């Protein structure tokens, strides 16, 4: 759902304080029976003081942290996003990591309303293991909140739903052309073959990040008109094994196309 200006400010301030101190945001979340099923229940608004300890402004802390993230992230970076960061987005992250292991690409994930610090659900871990992901990798995942610095650092952001895409773009509007529902990205990218993708990447030069960004923005340029309905990846949270399997069946073909695009770009 759309964020108010107050909610945006609070999330940015809370993220800046937590990231600057090296601590996780501690979000206490309760199930919301009235909400549409997503990876996790919606949290309450984070409560933060007007200024962090030491007198530094939240803006300066956020800026310093964002600069640090950009400085250390020389690799092409892909960010997968869902709601709770315990089902769909960590599954997408782990599968892309496994399939792109021979490339110097960083893949990670976050949630719009993350159950911070929680592991992947066991059914999601099983889906990952069944598809070749190292069990230790699946078990090591811990959910984290989607923040402005994470979006700013990503060359490609793949959400599981249109609503999550809208949320991410509202959080950082200048990343509009790098944020896609994953199945939309796959559908649009199918119109560009490997040769076309390489030509686009070559025109951007030798820097891997610039090459990936050029290709991603070329895919974004193919948007137009109304997107087909039914492209969201179904949310399996607290649902049956069959729904988990259905969710994975929607997700994995799109990830195959994502892998093709990244390989062609790099």
Secondary structure, 3 states (H helix, E strand, C coil): CCCCHHHHHHHHHHHHHHHHHCCCCCCCECCCCCCCCCCCCCECCCCCCCCCCCCCCHHHHHHHHHHHHHHHCCCEEEEEEECCCCCHHHHHHHHHHHHCCCCCEEEEEEECCCCCCCCCCHHHHHHHHHCCCCHHHHHHCCCCECCHHHHHHCCEEEECCHHHHHHHHHHCHHHHHHEEEHHHHHHHHCCCCHHHHHHHHHHCCCCHHHHHHHHHHHHHCCCCCCCCCCCCCCCCCCCCHHHHHHHHHHHHHHHHHHHHHHHHHC
